[in-house]
């Protein structure tokens, strides 16, 4: 079987103007970046607002494992399949971060014959959106230190600056740094640190903003730290938000690309779901809903992380409601959750599968009961999955009132996901009353406890007196109605990445909290999760290369 990059490099792509015309977008509304990718003008996006919405399909998954699940691949394959059965469908995905591309993934544009293209461009810089986000973030950092250097008229307390610099790469050495070294000409020395771009509040704001005006207001609302009298200092107090908006206004335009089957895909924004809110931009999703009968989007990692934030943050803020949910799993991954070693997953093992199915069952229960959404389980089938294993998964899901559909889009493209497409259409025509996990009126710690107990199966949450006091200060300042964004390991329902399956009765510790006043949520950092990842022992970067003819290799 050819590698993902081999398949992508042999793709027969249409010019992006032709892909856009399928959606009724005229050439004058496009800003092409070469022949195969383009941005769509915000004026055109604004002209769509009075059109009716199509149906939104949310793709999520079980807790991720080293065996892989294929959530992005399923999103692409399902979008192609819906187009194959006559449903005008648009795909909405996040942009890949260079951190995991050169760290553990080696690419993030789908796989096999269910990919978005041009794959190399999408994985490597794309249209420069992440660079713009990093520059806007770091401009604010520079203006903070510059203000202090030139007299500090705002009386910013250098010990209480919470704003960090960012870089779009995994680099653990930058988690904690000291800036301003080298004498008085270089400013005041202080402790600082870097997050990865996708964890930045600017990324969250970028993905939640609905217009340039909204973007500018949200950027101005960012709280960068506190004065010596412990009063908040905003980006607007530094007059930074205008220049930050200038850096971001072109990036805010949604990006249009295509699948291997030449169907339209918006790829815009890219927050991680384990340390951020894990959804593509609101502008892209809302635009796609005006242009297609169906929109297939994904939320990062498992249904406990990405899907929860998709509903409790993105849907809460925008009024969006998914018509159906696809929960992706593989038999191999379920056996891993049952305790099987990753090297021994190809042989039949009903005992391990039986144990591991509890992970899928909890995710399904969260989707159908806690989010109240119609759900189908999509099994990415491998050739070594046995009939007995498939039957076991099907029977266990039937007991929950959920159908299982075998999907082969990785090998067959959209044709391999037509059965899934028909089931999604059926589910999307059923009424649903989506519910949030918590209420706006709950205290911030109550919101965290509801997510932990309802979604993670925890018995309780814990937090230091310092964390509790900080939450109380923010509630008194008017931020108590904000939703929460939990930063937690993606590998487990607990905050311990080593606990597979569906652990219960544990306590989730909130070790740190961050105010994202511009994004309008509170970040709850749990366990040992880091907002600046590190590279693995053998990073994907060691395999990524370019040959003498300029051909890229190693991106999957």
C-alpha positions in Angstrom: 0.0 0.0 0.0 1.3 3.4 -0.9 2.1 5.9 1.9 -0.2 8.8 2.6 2.2 11.3 1.0 2.7 9.1 -2.1 -1.1 9.0 -2.5 -1.4 12.8 -2.0 1.4 13.6 -4.4 -0.3 11.5 -7.2 -3.7 13.3 -6.6 -5.5 14.8 -9.6 -6.4 18.2 -8.1 -8.7 20.7 -9.6 -7.9 24.4 -9.6 -9.3 25.9 -6.5 -11.5 28.2 -8.6 -13.3 25.2 -9.9 -13.7 23.7 -6.4 -15.2 27.1 -5.3 -17.6 27.2 -8.2 -19.1 24.0 -6.9 -20.2 26.0 -3.9 -21.3 29.0 -5.9 -18.3 31.1 -5.0 -17.3 33.4 -7.9 -13.6 34.0 -8.6 -13.8 37.6 -7.4 -14.4 36.4 -3.9 -11.3 34.3 -3.8 -7.7 35.2 -2.9 -5.7 32.3 -4.4 -2.4 31.0 -2.9 -1.2 29.3 -6.0 -3.6 27.0 -8.0 -4.9 24.8 -5.3 -5.7 26.8 -2.1 -7.3 30.1 -1.5 -8.8 32.4 1.1 -12.4 33.5 0.9 -13.1 37.3 1.3 -14.8 38.4 4.5 -17.2 40.5 2.5 -18.4 37.4 0.8 -18.6 35.5 4.1 -20.7 38.4 5.5 -23.1 38.3 2.5 -24.0 34.7 3.4 -25.5 35.5 6.8 -29.2 35.5 5.8 -29.0 32.1 4.0 -30.4 29.0 5.8 -28.0 26.6 7.5 -27.2 23.1 6.4 -26.9 20.2 8.9 -23.8 20.0 11.1 -22.2 16.6 11.7 -19.7 16.3 14.5 -17.0 13.6 14.3 -15.3 12.6 17.5 -13.6 9.5 18.9 -12.7 7.2 21.7 -9.7 8.1 23.9 -6.7 8.1 21.5 -4.1 5.4 21.6 -0.8 4.6 19.9 -2.8 2.2 17.7 -4.6 5.1 16.1 -8.3 5.8 15.5 -8.5 7.9 12.3 -10.8 10.7 13.2 -9.6 13.2 10.6 -9.6 10.4 8.0 -13.2 9.6 8.9 -14.2 13.2 8.6 -12.8 13.4 5.1 -14.1 10.0 4.0 -17.6 10.8 5.3 -17.6 14.2 3.5 -16.6 12.5 0.3 -19.3 9.8 0.9 -22.0 12.3 1.5 -21.1 14.0 -1.8 -21.2 10.6 -3.5 -24.8 9.9 -2.4 -25.9 13.3 -3.7 -25.6 15.5 -0.6 -23.8 18.8 -1.2 -21.3 18.6 1.6 -18.4 20.8 2.9 -15.7 19.5 5.3 -14.4 21.8 8.1 -11.1 20.9 9.7 -8.4 22.5 11.8 -5.0 23.5 10.4 -2.1 21.2 11.5 0.4 22.6 14.0 4.1 22.1 13.0 4.7 20.9 16.6 3.1 17.4 16.1 3.9 17.3 12.4 7.6 17.3 13.3 7.0 15.6 16.7 4.8 12.5 16.7 2.3 12.7 13.8 4.3 13.5 10.7 1.3 15.0 9.1 -2.4 15.7 9.9 -4.5 15.9 6.7 -6.2 12.6 6.9 -4.8 9.3 5.5 -4.9 6.8 2.7 -7.6 7.7 0.1 -9.4 10.0 2.5 -7.1 13.1 2.6 -7.2 16.8 2.0 -4.8 18.2 -0.5 -2.3 19.8 -1.2 -1.1 17.7 1.7 2.4 19.1 2.0 1.2 22.7 1.8 -1.5 22.1 4.5 1.0 20.5 6.8 3.9 23.0 6.2 3.0 26.7 6.7 -0.2 26.6 4.6 -1.4 30.2 4.1 0.6 31.6 7.0 -2.2 31.8 9.5 -0.2 30.3 12.4 2.7 32.6 11.7 0.3 35.6 11.9 -1.1 34.3 15.2 2.3 33.8 16.7 3.4 37.3 15.6 0.3 38.9 17.1 0.8 37.1 20.3 4.5 38.0 20.5 3.9 41.6 19.5 1.8 41.9 22.7 4.7 40.3 24.7 7.2 42.8 23.2 4.9 45.7 24.0 4.5 44.6 27.6 8.3 44.5 28.2 8.8 47.7 26.2 6.2 49.5 28.3 7.9 48.4 31.5 11.3 49.4 30.1 10.1 52.9 29.2 8.8 53.9 32.7 5.9 51.5 33.3 3.2 54.2 33.6 0.5 51.4 34.0 2.4 50.2 37.1 2.5 46.6 35.8 3.9 44.2 38.3 6.5 42.1 36.5 5.9 39.3 39.0 2.2 39.1 37.9 2.5 39.1 34.1 0.6 36.1 32.9 1.0 36.6 29.2 3.5 34.1 27.5 5.3 34.1 24.3 4.6 31.3 21.7 6.3 29.3 19.0 4.7 26.7 16.7 7.1 23.9 17.7 7.4 21.3 20.5 10.3 22.7 22.6 10.3 21.7 26.3 13.4 23.9 26.9 11.2 27.0 26.4 8.6 26.2 29.0 10.3 28.4 31.6 12.8 31.1 30.6 14.2 34.4 31.8 14.0 37.4 29.5 15.6 40.8 29.8 19.1 39.5 30.6 22.2 41.4 29.6 21.9 44.7 31.4 19.7 47.7 31.5 19.7 48.2 27.7 17.7 45.0 27.4 15.0 45.8 29.8 14.1 44.3 33.2 15.0 40.7 33.8 11.9 38.6 34.7 10.7 35.0 34.5 8.7 34.2 31.4 7.8 31.1 29.3 6.6 29.9 25.9 3.4 28.0 25.0 2.9 26.3 21.7 0.9 28.5 19.3 -2.1 26.3 19.4 -2.4 26.9 23.1 -2.3 30.6 22.8 -5.4 32.7 23.7 -4.9 34.5 20.4 -5.5 31.2 18.6 -8.7 30.7 20.7 -9.8 34.3 19.9 -9.0 33.8 16.2 -11.2 30.6 16.2 -14.1 32.1 18.1 -14.3 35.6 16.5 -17.1 36.3 14.1 -15.7 39.4 12.4 -12.7 41.7 12.3 -14.6 44.0 14.7 -15.3 41.1 17.1 -11.6 40.0 16.8 -10.3 43.4 17.7 -12.6 43.7 20.7 -11.6 40.3 22.0 -7.9 41.0 21.5 -8.4 44.2 23.5 -10.0 42.3 26.3 -7.0 40.1 26.9 -5.7 40.4 30.5 -1.9 40.3 30.3 -1.3 40.6 34.1 -1.9 42.8 37.0 -0.7 46.1 38.6 1.1 46.3 41.9 -2.4 47.1 43.3 -3.6 43.8 41.7 -5.8 45.5 39.1 -6.0 43.8 35.7 -4.1 45.2 32.8 -5.6 44.6 29.3 -4.1 44.5 25.9 -6.1 47.7 25.1 -4.4 49.5 28.0 -1.2 49.0 26.0 -2.8 50.1 22.7 -1.7 46.7 21.3 -5.0 45.3 20.1 -5.2 47.5 16.9 -1.8 46.3 15.6 -2.6 42.7 16.6 -5.7 42.9 14.5 -3.8 44.2 11.6 -1.5 41.2 11.7 -4.6 38.9 11.9 -7.1 40.4 9.5 -5.9 38.6 6.4 -5.5 35.3 8.3 -9.1 35.6 9.5 -10.4 34.8 6.0 -11.3 31.1 5.8 -9.0 28.8 3.7 -10.5 26.6 1.0 -8.8 23.4 -0.3 -10.1 20.1 -1.6 -10.2 16.4 -0.8 -8.6 13.7 -3.0 -12.1 13.4 -4.6 -12.1 17.2 -5.3 -14.8 18.0 -2.8 -14.5 21.4 -0.9 -12.9 21.6 2.5 -12.4 24.6 4.8 -9.2 24.3 6.9 -9.0 27.2 9.3 -7.6 27.6 12.8 -6.1 24.9 14.9 -6.3 24.8 18.7 -5.4 21.5 20.4 -8.2 19.8 22.3 -6.0 18.6 25.2 -4.7 22.1 26.1 -7.2 24.3 24.3 -10.7 24.2 22.9 -10.0 22.0 19.9 -12.3 23.3 17.2 -11.8 25.0 13.8 -12.8 28.6 13.4 -16.4 29.8 13.9 -16.2 31.8 10.7 -15.3 28.7 8.6 -18.0 26.6 10.2 -20.7 29.2 9.8 -19.7 29.9 6.2 -19.7 26.2 5.3 -23.2 25.8 6.8 -24.5 28.5 4.5 -22.9 26.9 1.4 -23.7 23.2 1.9 -26.6 20.9 2.8 -24.2 19.1 5.2 -21.1 20.2 7.0 -18.8 17.5 8.5 -16.4 18.8 11.2 -14.3 17.2 13.8 -13.4 18.1 17.4 -10.0 17.1 18.7 -9.2 13.9 20.5 -11.9 12.0 22.3 -15.5 12.9 23.0 -14.5 13.8 26.6 -12.3 16.6 25.4 -12.9 18.0 21.9 -16.6 17.2 21.8 -17.3 18.5 25.3 -15.6 21.8 24.4 -17.2 21.9 21.0 -20.6 21.8 22.7 -19.9 23.7 26.0 -17.8 26.5 24.4 -18.3 26.7 20.6 -22.0 25.8 20.5 -22.8 27.7 23.6 -21.2 30.9 22.2 -22.6 30.6 18.6 -25.9 28.8 18.9 -24.7 26.0 16.7 -26.2 22.5 17.2 -24.9 19.3 15.6 -27.6 17.2 13.9 -25.7 14.0 14.6 -22.4 12.7 16.0 -20.0 10.1 14.6 -17.9 8.4 17.2 -14.8 6.8 15.6 -13.0 3.7 17.0 -10.9 0.8 15.8 -10.9 -2.7 17.2 -7.1 -2.4 17.6 -7.5 0.7 19.8 -10.2 -0.9 21.9 -8.0 -3.9 22.6 -5.3 -1.5 23.7 -7.7 0.0 26.1 -8.3 -3.5 27.3 -4.7 -3.8 28.4 -3.2 -5.3 25.2 0.4 -4.3 24.3 0.5 -2.1 21.2 2.7 -4.7 19.4 0.2 -7.5 19.9 -3.0 -5.9 18.6 -3.4 -7.6 15.2 -4.5 -11.1 16.5 -8.0 -11.8 17.7 -8.4 -11.3 21.5 -12.0 -11.1 22.6 -11.0 -10.8 26.3 -9.0 -7.7 25.7 -11.7 -6.3 23.5 -14.3 -7.0 26.1 -12.3 -5.1 28.7 -11.5 -2.2 26.3 -15.1 -1.7 25.1 -15.8 0.2 28.4 -14.0 3.2 26.9 -16.2 3.3 23.8 -19.3 2.7 26.0 -18.5 5.7 28.2 -17.9 8.0 25.2 -21.2 6.8 23.6 -23.0 7.4 26.9 -21.5 10.9 27.1 -22.7 11.7 23.5 -26.2 10.3 23.8 -27.0 11.2 27.5 -24.8 14.1 28.5 -24.8 15.9 25.2 -28.2 14.4 24.0 -27.1 13.9 20.4 -27.9 11.1 18.0 -24.8 8.9 17.6 -23.4 6.3 15.3 -20.1 4.3 16.0 -17.8 4.2 12.9 -15.3 1.4 13.0 -12.3 1.9 10.9 -11.9 -1.7 9.7 -8.5 -3.4 9.4 -8.0 -6.6 7.4 -7.1 -8.5 10.6 -10.3 -7.5 12.5 -12.3 -10.8 12.9 -16.0 -11.3 12.5 -16.2 -12.3 16.1 -14.6 -9.0 17.2 -16.9 -7.0 15.0 -19.9 -8.9 16.3 -18.9 -8.2 19.9 -18.6 -4.4 19.3 -21.9 -4.4 17.5 -23.8 -6.3 20.2 -22.4 -4.0 23.0 -23.4 -0.9 21.1 -26.8 -2.3 20.2 -27.4 -2.6 24.0 -26.9 1.2 24.1 -29.3 1.8 21.2 -26.5 2.8 18.9 -25.7 1.3 15.4 -22.2 0.3 14.4 -21.1 0.9 10.8 -17.9 -0.5 9.3 -16.0 2.1 7.2 -13.2 1.5 4.7 -12.6 5.0 3.5 -8.9 4.8 4.2 -8.5 2.2 1.4 -11.5 3.0 -0.8 -12.1 6.8 -0.3 -15.7 8.0 -0.2 -17.0 4.7 -1.6 -15.9 3.0 1.5 -18.0 5.3 3.8 -21.3 5.3 1.9 -23.0 3.1 4.5 -21.8 5.6 7.2 -23.1 8.5 5.1 -26.6 6.9 4.9 -26.7 6.3 8.6 -25.6 9.9 9.3 -28.4 11.2 7.0 -30.9 9.0 8.9 -29.7 10.3 12.3 -29.6 13.9 11.2 -33.3 13.8 10.3 -34.2 12.8 13.9 -35.1 15.5 16.4 -32.5 16.2 19.1 -32.3 18.5 22.0 -28.6 19.1 22.6 -27.7 19.7 26.2 -24.8 21.4 27.9 -22.8 19.7 30.7 -23.2 22.7 33.0 -25.0 25.9 33.3 -23.7 29.4 32.9 -24.8 30.2 36.5 -22.7 27.4 38.1 -19.6 28.6 39.8 -16.4 27.9 38.0 -15.4 25.1 40.3 -18.9 23.6 40.0 -18.5 23.6 36.2 -15.2 21.7 36.6 -16.8 19.2 38.9 -19.7 18.5 36.6 -17.3 17.9 33.7 -15.2 15.6 35.8 -18.0 13.6 37.4 -20.4 13.4 34.4 -17.9 13.1 31.5 -14.7 11.7 33.1 -16.3 9.4 35.6 -14.5 11.0 38.5 -15.7 11.1 42.1 -14.5 14.7 42.7 -12.1 17.5 41.8 -9.4 19.0 44.0 -7.6 22.3 43.9 -5.3 24.2 46.2 -6.4 27.1 48.3 -4.5 29.4 45.9 -6.5 28.1 42.9 -9.8 28.3 44.6 -9.0 31.9 45.7 -8.1 32.9 42.2 -11.4 31.5 40.8 -13.3 33.4 43.5 -11.5 36.6 42.4 -12.4 36.1 38.8 -16.0 35.4 39.7 -16.2 38.6 41.7 -14.7 40.4 38.7 -17.6 39.2 36.5 -16.0 36.2 34.8 -18.0 33.6 36.6 -20.4 33.0 33.8 -17.6 32.0 31.4 -17.4 28.3 30.3 -14.3 26.3 31.2 -11.7 24.9 29.0 -10.1 21.8 30.6 -6.4 21.1 29.8 -6.0 17.4 30.5 -4.2 14.4 29.0 -6.1 13.1 26.0 -5.1 9.5 26.7 -7.4 8.8 29.7 -10.7 9.8 31.3 -8.5 10.6 34.3 -5.6 13.0 34.5 -3.2 10.1 34.6 -2.3 9.2 31.0 -1.4 5.6 32.0 -5.0 4.7 33.0 -6.7 3.1 30.0 -10.3 2.0 29.6 -12.8 3.9 31.7 -11.4 4.6 35.1 -13.9 5.7 37.7 -13.9 7.1 41.2 -10.7 9.1 40.7 -10.1 12.7 41.7 -9.1 15.3 39.1 -6.7 17.8 40.4 -6.8 21.4 39.0 -3.2 22.5 39.5 -3.4 25.8 37.7 -6.0 28.1 36.2 -5.7 30.8 33.5 -8.1 33.6 32.5 -8.7 33.9 28.8 -10.8 37.1 28.9 -10.7 37.7 25.2 -11.6 34.1 24.3 -14.2 34.3 27.2 -13.3 31.1 29.0 -11.3 29.9 32.0 -8.6 27.3 31.4 -8.4 24.6 34.0 -5.0 22.8 33.8 -5.2 19.4 35.3 -2.6 16.8 36.2 0.8 17.1 34.5 -0.4 18.3 31.1 1.9 20.9 29.5 0.9 23.8 27.3 4.3 23.5 25.6 4.8 19.9 24.5 8.2 18.2 24.2 9.5 16.1 21.3 9.6 12.3 21.7 12.9 10.4 21.7 12.7 9.8 18.0 10.7 12.8 16.5 9.0 12.6 13.1 11.5 15.4 12.1 14.2 12.7 11.8 12.2 11.0 9.0 11.0 14.1 7.1 13.2 15.2 4.3 13.4 16.5 0.7 15.2 14.6 -2.1 17.5 16.1 -4.8 14.4 16.8 -7.0 12.7 18.8 -4.3 10.2 16.1 -3.5 9.2 16.0 0.2 9.3 12.5 1.9 8.4 11.3 5.4 5.1 13.2 5.9 3.4 9.9 6.8 
